[in-house]
Amino acid sequence: VGLFTEDGFEKHRRKLALDDTFTRRDLSQVMALTTPFKPDSQHRISISQKLRERVQLGREVTVAGQGSHAAIYPR
C-alpha cells in the first residue's frame, strides 16, 4: 500500500499512464483501489477492508518512508 500527498499521487498516476508496461486495465485497477483519506485527530489513517484483504495486511504492519511517499507492508 502506498501513501501519497495529493500532488505526489497525481505525479505517480501520470508516470504510470505514460509507462508502456501498464495497460489501461492495470490503471483502472489501481484507480479502483485508490482512496483519499484524512488522518484523524491522533494522525492515524484507516485502510479500507477491500485493500487490506487484497494485499493481506493484518493488524501489524511495517511502514517505510521512500522519499516522496510511504509504503505499508504486511509484517
C-alpha positions in Angstrom: 0.0 0.0 0.0 1.4 3.4 -0.9 0.6 6.7 0.9 1.0 9.9 -1.2 0.1 13.5 -0.9 -2.4 14.6 -3.5 0.3 16.2 -5.7 2.5 13.2 -5.2 -0.2 10.8 -6.3 -1.0 12.8 -9.3 2.6 12.7 -10.4 2.7 9.0 -9.8 -0.5 8.4 -11.7 0.8 10.4 -14.7 4.0 8.4 -14.6 2.1 5.1 -14.7 -0.1 6.4 -17.5 3.0 7.1 -19.6 4.7 3.8 -18.8 4.2 1.3 -21.7 4.2 -1.7 -19.3 0.8 -0.7 -17.8 -2.3 -1.4 -19.7 -5.5 0.6 -19.5 -6.9 -2.2 -17.4 -4.0 -2.1 -15.0 -4.5 1.6 -14.5 -8.2 1.1 -13.9 -7.4 -1.5 -11.2 -5.0 1.0 -9.5 -7.6 3.7 -9.6 -10.3 1.4 -8.3 -8.2 0.7 -5.2 -7.3 4.4 -4.7 -9.0 6.1 -1.7 -8.4 9.6 -0.5 -8.1 9.9 3.3 -7.6 12.4 6.1 -5.8 11.4 9.3 -7.8 11.6 12.4 -7.0 13.9 15.4 -4.3 11.4 16.5 -2.8 11.4 13.0 -4.0 7.8 12.3 -5.3 6.6 8.9 -7.5 3.7 8.1 -7.1 1.5 5.1 -10.2 0.1 3.5 -11.1 -3.5 4.2 -11.1 -4.2 0.5 -7.5 -3.0 0.1 -6.3 -4.7 3.3 -7.7 -8.0 2.1 -6.2 -7.5 -1.4 -2.7 -7.0 0.0 -3.1 -9.3 3.0 -2.5 -6.6 5.7 -3.1 -7.8 9.2 -3.1 -5.8 12.5 0.7 -5.5 12.5 2.4 -3.7 9.5 5.7 -2.2 8.6 5.8 1.4 7.3 8.7 2.5 5.3 9.3 6.0 4.0 10.6 6.2 0.5 11.2 9.8 -0.2 8.1 11.0 -2.0 5.8 8.5 -0.4 5.5 5.9 2.3 4.8 2.2 1.8 2.9 -0.1 4.1 3.8 -3.8 4.1 2.4 -6.8 5.9 4.7 -7.5 8.9 
